[in-house]
Amino acid sequence: MSRSARLLLLLQALRGRRHPVTAAQLATMLTVSERTIYRDIAELAAQGAPIEGEAGLGYVLKSGLFLPPLMFNQEEIEAVVLGLRYVDQRGDEVLTQAAADALAKIVSVLSPEAQAMLLVPLSMPGPAAPGFPENTVSLTALRAAIRAHKRLEIDYVDADGQHTRRVVWPLQLGFMDSARVLGAWCERRQAFRTFRTDRILSATEGDRYPARRADLLRDFHAHLDLEQYSRITPDRN
């Protein structure tokens, strides 16, 4: 077994464990000596792995971002970079900056060969969107309400210019080629709806809505799948 493969297996052995694992236990799992485990632990820590512990007591991998070169193959690098470049084209200022920061972090831990591959990528996103309508309510405010599971009372104007005032349970932001939308449960309609963010004229945060966001998201995505299916399936009634 190569050393890089062994380091990956060692990381996998530590990942997800709440309690320390001794060098002896790790040595048995990987069929190597305890001395090898000590050397490998030191190498991973030097690369930035958040490993805590000491000889005799055991080791645990703390939560935190750790992306050593051995974690990505060429296709995985391509997929991650393609996604970040797509976000750079279609995200708002917050996500665009986050994508640039994330790409810089990833590049810093790639091997020289992988870094060279980024200069001549195999995949690129399509043409950038011509521009998005400006929002009155910032996406940052919408994100805050989503994360806090708070109701929003919004003033909304539809495509026909009709104004309505609604209370919604914000669930997710969607980034389309020409618009951004807020997916939410609408108390007025008693159904899931999507609202173009540039048509939300104001938003006032209220109390916490009485449901788990994870459950609502599951039902919301099922609603979107059903809606898409109904558009392509002929009416047989």
N, C-alpha and C positions, 0 to 999 in steps of 0.2 A: 504494500500500500504506500502511495506517495505521501509526502508530508502534508501537502495541501489538502489531500483527501482526508487524512487523519485529523487535521485541524477542523475541517468541516464537520466530521463525525463528532468531534469533541464538543463543538458548539451545539450540535443537535442534542447531544447527551445532557448538556447543561440547560438548554432552553426549556422554559416552561416548568422547571422544578422550583418549588417554593422553599425547600429545605436544602442545606448544603450537602454536596456529594463529595465523599473523600477521594483522595488520589487513588487509593487501593480499589475502590469501587469502579472508578473510571478506567483504571488499568485493566481490570477484569472485563469490562464492557468492550474495550478496544483491543484486548489481547496484546498489550504492550507493558513495559515496565513502569513502575511508579516514577522512576527518574525521568522517563520520557514524558509522562504526564506533567511533571513539574516544569520541564523545559517548554512544552507546548502551551501550558497556561501562561507562562511568562511571555511567550511570543504573541499570543492573542491579546494579552493586556497591553503589550507594547504597540500593537496595531490599533488599540482603542476600544477593545471589547470591555464592557463594564463588568468585569469579573471581580467579586469580592471573596475574601477568605484567606486561609493560610494553611500550610502543611500541618496535618494532624487533625485539623478541625473540619476541613472540607471547603468546597467552593460553590458559589451560586452566581448565576448570570442575572444581574439586575436589569430592569427595564431601561431602554435607551436606544438611540439610533446607532447601529453598528453595521457598516457595509464594507467589509474587506473585499479585496479583488476576487477572492475565490467564490464569493457568493453569487456572481452573475456569469452566465455564459453569454455568447455573442447575441443570440436571439433575445435573451432577457434584457440585455443592455439596449438593443434596438427598440424593443417594446416600450421600455421606460422612457427613453429619450423621445420617441415618437409621441408618446402621451404628453410629456412635458412641453414639447413644441406646439402641440395642438392647444394646450392650455394657454401658452404664450400668445397664440393668435386670437383665441376666443374668450379668454378669461377677463375679469375686471382687473383693476389695478392691484388689488390684494392678491389675487391668484397669480397674476403675471409675475409679480415680485417673488411670490413663494416658489413658483416654478423655476425662476432664475436661480434662487438660492439653493433649491433642491438639486438642480443640475450641477451647480458648482460643487456642492458637497459630494455628489456621486462621482464627478470627474476626478476629484482630489483623491479618491480611494481606488480608482481604476488603474490597471497596469498600463505601462506605456503603450503596449500594443492596442489595448482597448481604447485608450485616449486617441490614438492615431485613427482608429476606425470612425470616431465621431466626426472627423474632418471630411470624410467621404461616406456619409450614411447611405444605407441601402434603401431606407424608407423616409418619406417626407409627407407631412400633412398637405392637404389641398390648399388652394389659394386662400389667403386671409380674407375674412369677412370685410365688406366695404366700410363697415362702421355700425355702431349700435346707437339707437336713440338714447338720449340722456335720461337719467332717472331723477325724479324729484326726491324719492326716498332712497337712501344709499343701500347698496347690497350689504354693507357692513351692519346696518341696523336690522336688516332682514335676517342675516346670519345670527345676530345676537338673540333675536326672538326665537329662531329655530333651536339654537343650542339651549336656551332657557325653557323651552316648551311653553312659551307664553302666547296667549291669544293676541291677535292684532285686529284693531278696528281700522278698516281702510276705506278711503274714498277712492272709487275706481270708475274709470270711464272706458266703455267698451269700444269696439271698432266702429259702431254706429254713432258714437258720441253721447251715448246714454250714461248718465252718472248714477251710481248706486253707492250706498254705504253698507258695508258688510263687516261681520266678525268672522275671522278665519283662524284656523289652527295651522300655522306655517310648518311645513314638513321638509321641503327640499327646494333647492334652486336648480334650474335647468338652463344649460347654455346651448342655444341653438345657433345656426349659422347667421341668422339675422335678428335674433331677439333673445332676451333672457326672460325666464318665466319662474313664478313662484308656485310650487305645488302645495295645495292646502286642502283642509276640510272646511267647507263653507257652511256656517250655521244657518244661513238664510236658505240655501238650497238643500241642506241636509244631504250633501253629496260631496265627493271630491271634485275639485276644480283646479284649473291652472290659470294664473293671472300674469299677463305681461308686466314686467316690473316697471317699464316706462309709462304704463297707464295707471300706476298706483300714485295718486296725487298726494296722499298723506297716510300715515300709519301711526296709531297710538297703541303702545303696548299695554296689555291688561294683565289679568291674573293667569295663573298656570292652567292649561287645559286638562281635563280629567281623563287622560288616556296615555298609554305608553307610546312614544313616538315610533319605536320599533314595530309595534303591532299596526299602527296606522300606516307606516311606510309599506309594510307587506301588503295591506289591503289596497293602498294607493297604486302600487305597481301592478297588482292584479287587475285593478280597474283600467289602467292604461293598456295592459295587454288585451283585455276584453274589448276596449274601445278600438284598438288597432285592428283586431280580428274582425270586428263588425264592419269595418270600412272595406275589407277585401272579400267578405263573404256575402254572396247574393241573398236577398231576402226571399225565403221560400214560402212565406205565408200568402 
